[in-house]
Amino acid sequence: MPISDADILKAYHERTKHRLERFARGPEYLDWDDQPAPFRRFHGAAERPLPLTADGLRPSFGQLLASEVPPAPLNLDSLGALCELSLGLAAWKQYGPQRWALRCNPSSGNLHPTEGYVLTAGVPDLADGVYHYAPEAHALEQRAACPWPSGGPRLLVALASIPRREAWKYGERAFRYVQLDAGHALGAIRIAAAALGWGLRLRPATDADLSALLGLDRPQDFPHGDREIPDLVLETGPELAADGDLQPWVQAAAAARWSGAANALGGEPRIRWKVIEEAEAASRIRRPPGFQPPAPARPPQIACDTPAVELIRGRRSAQAYDGRTGIARDAFHRLLDALLPGTPPLDCWPLRPRIHPVLFVHRVDGLAPGLYALPRTPAAEQALQDALDPEFLWAEPEACPPHLPLRLLRPGECRKVAKVLSCHQAIAAEGAFSLAMLADLDQALGEDPANYRYLHWEAGLLGQALYLQAEVAGLGGTGIGCFFDDPVHETLGLCAARFQSLYHFTIGGPLTDLRIQSLPPYGHLQRPADPA
Ligand SMILES: Cc1cc2nc3c(=O)[nH]c(=O)nc-3n(C[C@H](O)[C@H](O)[C@H](O)COP(=O)(O)O)c2cc1C
């Protein structure tokens, strides 16, 4: 009997669980001198530097969330700002002789497996084509010159991933992180587009079509074998075409002249993680699901005067929390409100919500510490009630806004358990709250094995919303990919393998390591800022 793709993915998920007695299989040691190069370049491709225009954008983050930003025209200035605020550098950090770049999008282990591409039609002063975005140089590398059949101006943005970057450190579990990172990157692009007053729609595409569109199916352009796998493609800009059919684009790309060869990531891949390749093949998008129109915009619950650019660039992962700072109940409710469909960046998600947080509440003023759930749809509330510990209360907490589906499951101190479950990381206990994101994995894989990717993207997208909302609340967030899977499930009374935790997150009062120096993101370019 051939094994189905869904079974391959269930087996992958099972074997890449961290267990209390042993972590998922990874490299036995790390040679830091052998780290994959953080930046992909295409040598031989024409380089088009982008202007550094983000500092010229004036809207506050509150205006961005409320969709009150007048749409910027699509030109090189706005394209520069879009890239700068999504996949661009946010800062350089320095500690002694060590110097490393941080970006507007977060990434597990700061390894950044996600690569960005833009496909432009009719953008003034830019030849129509397929471009790879090089974040360190803040430049476009022209991979293909393509006279697209559709006029313009139009802008597609696509993501692809290099799993080896992540697997170098995390071994077999890395495929999960690669997918979560792609979800974060999607969220970062959605927010950068909103800062320009632009809408954003994911476009359905098969892996084969997206590979052809981005030139990923050209092995001759990847001479060192560090291939990229296609993730997703979206359209953004001041006006979105009603017709999202990508076939004319795919055909034009197939006939295009391509240039550039991918750099070597460096170091020999010591280990080939076969199960990642299997998971990747089994989760391939062969028949994209029907995308729903975006959820209706909801008036944001927060007023935030911080300039959007400052907030986006200032988003950082907290490496430690002070163990004291809490969050007021109303601010907590507003933060959770942003996890419901309809608020950027979640307003771009075209599938029904399948990720549902369970919260470990430690320090929310006016709310009893304990376990809570936030089922993001009424149907999920029933399914979770059926699946989780039958002793859970499912009580509406006092003063909870009627529209917010926050439910108290079990009151009581849960700092210790939160820390243990997140691989003994103190960040899960020393903040105001942490959470686990549950998804009905069995059901989703039964419908379509590609849901393995969609579920992780949705979780990453929620993570990006949490990062930004933490900054709005004057706190700091951190994604947590390292958690003990089944002990989480046991704590929640889940006995069947249906609901699984795919990602954890924590928010609280961050501690800053003052020994680490922060430097501006693009000081190395010495290109004058060019306000829009
Ligand atoms: C999917 C994902 C998983 C992560 N897991 C952890 C984790 O388990 N523990 C941790 O301290 N940080 C974790 N992080 C935070 C990253 O280390 C952080 O994003 C990276 O160092 C870059 O820093 P920045 O977020 O400040 O840009 C995770 C981030 C992502 C996106």
The ligand as a Gaussian input file, in Angstrom:
#p B3LYP/6-31G(d) Opt

LIG

0 1
 C        9.307000      30.630000      14.049000
 C       10.146000      31.252000      15.134000
 C       10.541000      30.493000      16.222000
 C       11.312000      31.075000      17.236000
 N       11.648000      30.329000      18.342000
 C       12.330000      30.895000      19.363000
 C       12.569000      30.165000      20.572000
 O       12.162000      29.006000      20.724000
 N       13.242000      30.818000      21.562000
 C       13.690000      32.108000      21.436000
 O       14.305000      32.652000      22.374000
 N       13.452000      32.829000      20.293000
 C       12.790000      32.255000      19.273000
 N       12.503000      32.984000      18.137000
 C       12.975000      34.371000      18.001000
 C       14.166000      34.452000      17.015000
 O       15.320000      33.964000      17.642000
 C       14.328000      35.898000      16.528000
 O       13.260000      36.187000      15.680000
 C       15.622000      36.114000      15.781000
 O       16.732000      35.992000      16.640000
 C       15.673000      37.487000      15.115000
 O       15.502000      38.512000      16.059000
 P       14.346000      39.600000      15.892000
 O       13.045000      38.852000      16.025000
 O       14.572000      40.562000      17.011000
 O       14.479000      40.197000      14.532000
 C       11.719000      32.429000      17.135000
 C       11.302000      33.187000      16.030000
 C       10.530000      32.619000      15.051000
 C       10.069000      33.460000      13.896000

